[in-house]
Amino acid sequence: MYLNRQLVKILEDLGVPAENFLELENQMVEQIRRITESPLNAAIFLETNRVGISTKMPFIFRFLDELNLSFGGDSFLSHVVEISVLSQLRDVKYRSRISVEQGVTLYGIMDETGFLEEGEIYCTFERPGEKSKLKKCVLVGKNVVVTRSPALHPGDVQKARAVNILPSGSPLRALSNVVVFSQKGQRDLPSQLSGGDLDGDLYNIIFDERLIPPNIHPPADYNAVPPMDIGRPVSQRDITEFFVKFMETDQLGRISTIHMQLADRAPTGTLDPNCKKLAEMASTAVDFSKTGIPVDMSQCPRHDMIRPDFMATSPHVTVQRSGVAFDEHDDDDENDAVEALDPDLRSFRYYESEHVLGRLYRAIDEKKIFEDMHRHIQNDHRVAAGVDVMTQVWMHVTRETALIQWEAYKPLAREIREMYESNLLDVMYDFSMHSRYPLTEIEVFGGNIVGRNSGSTNRRIRERTIEMSKRFESDTAFIVQRIVQGDDGDHDEALARSVACMAIGMTEQSRFGNMFGTLQSWKYFAAAVCLQQVEVFKDKYDPFW
């Protein structure tokens, strides 16, 4: 699971030392720094963060490690890693998205058997075991933290006893990757966590001793807001008006921002009455889709234009042929062009926060980490030798497939490549954050939109990145299917087709391009598919190989 700024602040206010968060952040940054040490580290990083899965990039990095080749000798592969690292660093620095190894995020269900007592949970999950097989784990501990997002009220973090004393034959033993809550007690635990329920909500379970707070605050107890009753059947017009009203009155983001701003300046943090009031308003805003009752922003506590430094926006970045480049200027683009016309939303000033979020923010220097990574790559003797990585991969493929007749599939390979690159260009333009400039090939291929020269907010970039990744994954899945199955479901010629696709990528230039130059990613994508098919072929005919 991952921490976030809201949860970090609440845990700090409940007594968790700042040094514990800094230790976790330092561990994560060190893992990122070690990516450049070997292709295997890069592969593990990409797999863990679900980067390049559809294009099979982790596989090709693992293969480079087997051949003792450095990805630093290939600019395209280096840039894929760069934008992945940048995205990860920004998540840590600007969102406090810090990995907690001793923590899980699971769906919550109720104990239908009635075995669990009040304050007890049964938490079962799977973790990688030997030979990458999943191993079932059951959490046992006197005190574990249970919470859910969004968490704004200090009572949204509670403790529970994780038990594994179920009777033999209990149906709970058959469960995996869920947290089971007791049905006993005056108030169920999920409802204490920012009004949670068991209709698909996710819960965070933390069993890292460093993050177990010494103090616990009573949960919030808001009066339930009755849903609006229009006194007649709902019509299509009602649905339309409700949607428009929701868009007009959706204030959850603004409330959360003000809460973060005031919590940093209040002596008691999230325990401050103003912060608790904002937490209640956030609860009303969250329930709007169920109740139809909008939050009353006139109740919002007073706030000014002064914010803690960790709320500043990230520096502008451009993705160029030479890699990621940090712009010197740093404009605050928190608001879009329309919001910027409102004088109440402009000219933020920032101060150096003394609390944990400020310390976590200042502990990461993106530019220095990038400089260190480049220096480490340049000092790699494999890079200094000037070895062309993809040429070495192609030589390996030709040796392994010397008896395969693949030349007849070159016309089909060209057709598949044209489809791939046409789809790629569509994604680059369709999901661009700027009306005139497309995304770069690296951003689409690496699954991260990092360019910040469009005036878009971090939230909008994250949302667009998710949409873009889904689209590109769907496109590449179809391309892989055409290579492996052909147009008639013939798996027997999968290797021959994949070799032809890689050969086209290695020997022929793309006929597609844009302002950023000719497209390059096909040969890497085709190489990954080809290398996998080589392994499939060898496994199938191993006795004769």
N, C-alpha and C positions, 0 to 999 in steps of 0.2 A: 504494500500500500504506500501511498504518498501523503505527506503532510501538505497543508496549504497555509496561507497567511492567517486566515481566521482561526484555524485550529492551533497554530503556533502561539498566537496571542493569548488565547484562552488558557492553554497549558502553562504559559509563562505566568499569567495572573493567578493560577492555582498553585504556583510554587515550584514548577520545574525550572532548574537553573539554566541560564542562557548558555553556559558552556556545553550542556548536553546537546543542544540544537547545533551549536557550532561544530561539535565533534562529528555529528552525523553529516553535516554539510561538507566538512573537510574530507570525510571518507568518500563521499560521492564525487567531489571534484578530483580527488586522486585517481578514482576509477576512470574518469574521463581523460585525465592526463595520460594514463597508461595505454590508451587506445592506439597511440602511434608506435608503441613498442613492437607490435607484431600484427600481421593480418588476422591472426586468431582472436586477439583482443578486440579488433574492429568488428569481426564477425559476431562475437558474443554481444558486443554493444548494440549492433544493429538488430540482432534477434530479440534482445531484451526490450528494446524500445520500439519494436515492430516497424522498423525502417527498412524499406527495400525488400519486403517479403514477397510481394507480387512479382518483382523483377529478379528474385532469387539472388540478390546481392550477397547475403551472408554466406551462401554456398560458394560463390566465386572467391570470396575472401578466405574461406577455409582452404580452398584449393591452392591459393597463392601461398598459404602458410606451408602446405605440404611440399611445394616446389621451392621453398625458401626464397620467395620473391617478395619484394616490398611494394605495397601499393603506392608508396610515396614516389615511385618512379613513373607513375601514370597520373597525369593531371586530372583526368576525369574522375577516376576512383578517389583521388585525394579530395576533390571538391565535394563528392558525395558524402564523405566522412566529415568534411568541414561543416557543411550546413547542418548535419545531424548533431554535431557537437555544439554548434551555435544555438540550435533550437533547445538542446538540453540545458545548456548554461543559462539561457534566458529564462527557462522555466524555473530553474533553481534561484536565480538572482531576483527576478521580478515577480515571481509567484510563490516563492518558498516551497516549490514542489520538490520536497526532499524525500528520497526513498527510505522506507523503514523496513528492513529485512525481517525484523521480528514484529510483523504486523500483516494483517490480511483485510481485504475488502470482500464481503460476502453478502448474499441475499439472506434476509431474515425470515424465519418461519416460526410458528407457534408449536409448543410441545403438546401435541394432541393426546399423548399418553398420560399427562399429568404427573410424571415422575419428578421433574425438576422443581426444586423449591424456589421460593421468592429470592431474587437476587442471583440465581444460578443460570448459567448458559451452557449449552453443549456446542462446541465449536469444532468443526471438522473441515479439513482442507487438504489439498494435494500439493506436494512440492517435488521438484525433480530429484530422483534418486540415482541409483547406479545405472550406468549405460543409458542415461537420459530418460529412464522410465519413471513414471509418476509414482510417488510414494504417499500413501494416505497417512495423515497426521491428525491427532486429536489433542487439542490444547488443554493443559491442566495447569492451573495457577490460582493462588488465593485471590490476587487482585489483578485484573486486566482492565484496560480502558475500553469503553464502548462509546462510540459516537457516530454521527452521520453528518453529511453536508446538505445544506449550508448550516454551519454552527456559528451563531452570533451571541447567544446567551451563555453565560458561564456554566449554567446548568445543563447545557447540551453535551457536556462531557461527564459521564458517570462511570463508576466502577462496578464490576461484577465478578462472581466466582466461576471460573471455568472448571467444569467437573467432567470426569470420565468414569463414573461409578454406576453405569447403567446395568440393569439386570440382564442376564443372558437371554437372548431371544428378543430383546427390545428392538422395535422397528427403527429406532433412531440410529442404531449401529450401521444400518445400510445406507445412511445418508453420506453425501460428500459435498464439500464446498458450500456449506450453509452454516449459519449460526442459529441455533434453536433457543428461543426465549421461553421462560416459564410463564404459565398462565395464572400463577398464583400471586397473591398480594393485592393491596388496595389499588395500585396503579401499575400497569404493565410497563416494562422498561422501554420498549420502542416509543411509546407516547411521550416519555420524558425527554426524548432526544429530538428537540425542535419539531415536535408533533409527528413523529414517525409512525408508520403502521406496517402491516405485513402484506401489502398488495404489490410487492415488487421493489420495495425500498432496499438500498444497499447500506450496509453498516460497516464501520471500520472497527476492527478489533486490534488493539495494540498490547503486546506483551513484552515490550522492551522496557526493562527496569528503569532505564534512564528517562523514560517519558511517562512514568506513573506518577501523577501529582500527589503531593502529601495532603492536599486539601481538596474537598469536593463541595461544590455549591448546590443548593437545592434546585431541582429542575423548575423551569418556568411553568406557570399554571394560568394560561390565558383563557378567558371566557370564549367559548365556542361561538363563532359568528354564524348565525342561521343563514342558510342559502336563500337567495331571492326567490320569491314565489310570485310568478306573473299571473296565476289564477286561471290559466288556460293552457291548451297544448302548445308546445313550442313550434314556431313556424320557421321557414327558411329566412325570413326577414329578421327574426329574433337572433338567429345564428350569426347573420351578417353584422347586425348591430353590436352583438356581443364581441365579435372579433375586433371590430373597429375600436370599441371601447377599451378592450384589453390592450391594444397597441397604444392607445392614448394614455392609459393610466398605469402601464407597466413601469413601476418605479423601484423594483428590487435592486437593480444594479446601482442606482443612485443612493439608495438607503445603505447598501453594503459599503459603498465608498465613504459616505459620511461617518458610518460606524467605525471604520478603520481609522479615519482621520481623528475622531474624538477619543477613541480608545487609546491611541498613542500618547495623547496629551493629558488625559485624566490620571490623577495619582493612583486610582484603583483600577485603571484599565477598563476591561469589559464589565467589571462589577459596578462601574459608575452608573447612577440612575439614568443619565441621558443615553448611555449605551444600551441599557436594558429596555428603555423606551423604543429605541431604534430596532432592537431585536423583536419586540412585539409587533412593530410596524412591518418588519420583514415577514413575520409569520402571516399577517393579514394579506400582504402582497402575494405570498406564495399560494395562499388558498383562494385567490381571486378566481382562478379557473374553475373552482368547485362551487364557490359561494356567489360569485357575481358581485361581491361587495368590494369596491376599490379602497385602497389605503388612503387615509386622510393626511395629505402632506402638510397641512397647516399645523399638525402636531409635531412636526419635525423640530428637534432641538436646534438652536442657533449654531451656525458654524461660519467660518471665514474662508479666505482664499489661501491660507497657510497650511501646507501639508508636510508630513515627514518625508525625508529624502527617498525612502524606499517606494514611495508612490509615484516617483518621477518616471516618465516614459523612457524606454530603451533608446539608445542612439540609432540614428538612421543607418541602414545597411544597404549596400547594393551587391548583387551577385553578378560578377563579370567573368569573362573567359579566364582571367588570371586568378579567380577565386573570390572569396568574400572580402569586401572592402568596407571599412567603417568610415562614415562621413564625419567630417570635423564638426559640423554644426549639429545642434541637438534641439529641435523645436518640440514643444509640448503639443502632441497631437491627440490628447485625450478625447477631444470632442471633434465631431465632424464639421463640415463646412457650414451647415445650418446652425448647429449649436454654437459655433464660434461667434455668431452674431449677437448672442445673448451676453451682455456685459457681466452677468453673474457667473458665467462659466469660463471666464478668461483670466489670464495673468496670475496663474498660480505661483506662489513662492514656496520655497522648500527650506527646511531646517534639518540639521543632523540629529536624527533620532538616537537617543541613548538606550532604547530598549532593544530586545533581541532581534526584532525584524530589521532595525537599522543596522545592527552589527552583522547580521547575515547578509544583508544587501551589500555592505561595503567590503565584505571579505572576498568578494569575487571580482576580479578584473578581467573582463572578457578579452580585451586587446592583448594583455600580457600572456594569458593562457594560449591564445592563438600564436603569438610570437614564439613562445616556448615550443609549441607543437611543430611549427615550421623549422625551427632550429634543430629539433631532434630528428626530423625527417631528413634534412640536408646533411646531417652528420652520419646518417646510415650508410655504411660502405656499399650496400646493394644499390642505393640510389646513385652514389658517386660513380659506380661502375658504368652507368649509362645503359643499363639493360632495358630493352623495350618489353614491358610486362606482357602485353597482349600478343606480341610475336612469339614469346616463349610459350604462352598458353596454346597458341595455334600450332606450334611445332609439336607440342605434346598430343594434341588432338589428332594431327595427321599421322603420328606414329601409332597411336592406339587404333586408328580406323583405316589403316593402310589397305585392308582388303574390302573395305566398304565402297560400293559403287554409288556415289552421291551426285555426280555431275548432272545426271538427268533431271534432278530436282531444282536446279538453279533457276529456271523460269518461275516455278512456284515460290521459291525463296524470295525472289525479287517482288513478287506479288504480295507476299506476306509482309515483307519489309515496308512496302509502300502503304499498306493498311496500317501497320504499326505507327509509322511516322506521320501519316495523315491524322490518326487519332491523337497522337502526341501534340501536334500543332493545334488541334482543336481545343485540347485541354489547356494549353499554354495561353490561348486567347480567351477562352470561355471563363476561366477562373482568375484572370488577372485582377489585381486590386486597382489598376490604373486603366483609364479609358483608352489611352493611346499606346501603352506599352504592354506586351505580353509577359507572362512569367518566363523565366529562363528554363532551359531544358533540365538543368541540374535540380531546380526546385521541384519540378514535376516528378522527375525520376527518383529523387531522394525523398519525396513525400513531405517536404517542408517548405512553406512559403515564408521566406525570411526578409525579403526586401521591404524596407520601411520608408520608401520615398513616395508613397501614395497618399499619405494623410489618413490612413485607415487605423482604427484602434486595434490594440492587441487582441481583444475579444473577437472582432470581426475577422482578423487574420486567422485566428485559431478555427473559427467556424468554417471559413472558406477552405482552409487546409484539409479539414475532415471531408468536406464535400469533394474536393479535388482528388483526394486519395482514393475515395470510394469509386469515383468515376475511372481513374487510371487503373486501379486494381481490376475492375470489371473488364476494361479494354485489354489489359495484358493477359488476363485469364483466358480470354477468347483466343488471343494470339498463340499462347502456349498450346491450347487445345488443337488449333490448326496445325501446328508443327508436329505434335505428338500423334494425333489421330488422322491427320490429313483431311481431305474433304469427304472421305468415304469410311472413316473409322478404322483405317488400316494401321494398327500399332506396330506391325512388323517392320515398317520402313521409317519408324520414328527417328532412329539414329541417322539414317541417310539424309532425311529432311533437315534435321538439326545441324548436321555438318555443312550442308549446302547453305543454310541460313548464316552460319558463322563465316563461311568462305566469302559470301557476298559482302558481309560486313567488313571483312579484312581486306578485300581487294577492290571494292567499288565504293565510290563516294556517294553520299546521299544526294538526291536531287532536290530535297527539301531544305529550306533554311529560312531565316528571318534576319532581323537586324542584329542578332547575336551571332550570326554565322551559320555554317552548315551543321545539321544535326549529327550527333556523335554516338548516341546511346545504343543504337541498334546492335553494334558488334558486342557490347558488354552483355546486353540482354540475351542475344543469341548464344554467346559463349556460355553463359550460365545454364541455359536450357541444354546445350550440346554436352557440356560436362556431366550433367545429370544423366543424360541418355547414355553416355559412355559407361557410367557406373551401372545403370540398369542392364545394359547389354552384357557387361562383364559378369554380373551376378547371375544372369540367365544362362550364360554359356561358360560358367566358371570351370567345369571339368575339361573343356576343350581349349581354354584360353592359355 
